[in-house]
Amino acid sequence: MPIQNDRLTDTIGREKTLALQQWAEFPDVHILRGDQLHPVVSGNKLFKLEPLLAHAVRTGRKAAISVGGRYSNHLHALSWAARESGLDSIGLIRGFPEQPLTPTLQDCQEWGMQLHFIPPGEYRKRHLPAFWQPWLTAYPDSIRIDEGGWSAAAIEGSARWWHYIPGDARNVVCAVGSGCTLAGLLSHVPQGVRVVAVPVYRDRNAYAGLLTKLVHAGIDTSALALVTDLPNRGFGKLTGEQRQFKNDFEHETGIPLDPVYTTKVLHAVRQQLLQSSADLQGKTVVIHTGGLQGNRQG
Ligand SMILES: *Cc1c(COP(=O)(O)O)cnc(C)c1O
């Protein structure tokens, strides 16, 4: 059982249900409106952060330190959730201090996050202990939260998605950033259900890296279907076709998509269904993981 952080748990809503909206074009496909989980920090981030911050509070820590880009949904959610938990937050941001603050970082700052900018060459070392050491020294009594929250606790927290997924779903589709949400889904997948994962980056080596990461975390990947044959301009970038799709989808369904994750996921689902509907048979639930704050920067 994940440790509960009462304030955050109450905010997320222990008994809350999420709307499941049918996609008129593909009646077997239903979109789970995780974007409506919370008005400020929507989607999957609170599931990951809640157990991490609960642990921090319980062990008497004062702050949480984490990493992310200038448009990071993760840092955005962390700054809010840390404040809600009575903790300070420190964001190590890929970029330069002279760049103008994005709307994302303006919110982070307003919610009390201390921002430090790390040049890209240095930021690349964020997986190494040496990257973190000076910050953990500068901010004693803080917890380190890896990119995307990746940790056993956040994986367990991400399994809470199953609470909202109907029992007759045959396929569950999610975006892959750090892979934490995917790992949580796989760790509690019911028999006979497939977890279809759509990575949002371009680098093919990262696909192998993802599988290694899952295996190292002890995750059984037998239910995983990884979609790898996507047109992809790389993290945070949409092709012209994907941009057009975003507009059309939002117009037709009334469901807003974010530009980094969910646009690519829904576009990929549509491609799969148009090309070879045999791949996605039966009821398919696509998780809307939120991220709508990212639309503010066009
Ligand atoms: C962070 C994020 C993801 C990726 O989640 P991971 O657990 O890091 O794989 C997916 N969708 C949205 C909207 C996000 O903000």
The ligand as an ORCA input file, in Angstrom:
! r2SCAN-3c Opt
* xyz 0 1
  C       4.389     13.597    -17.455
  C       3.324     13.268    -18.397
  C       3.269     12.017    -19.023
  C       4.337     10.985    -18.862
  O       4.237     10.287    -17.678
  P       5.440      9.349    -17.226
  O       4.946      8.754    -15.978
  O       6.629     10.252    -16.986
  O       5.733      8.397    -18.300
  C       2.198     11.754    -19.836
  N       1.255     12.686    -20.086
  C       1.297     13.910    -19.537
  C       0.250     14.889    -19.891
  C       2.330     14.243    -18.679
  O       2.378     15.467    -18.157
*
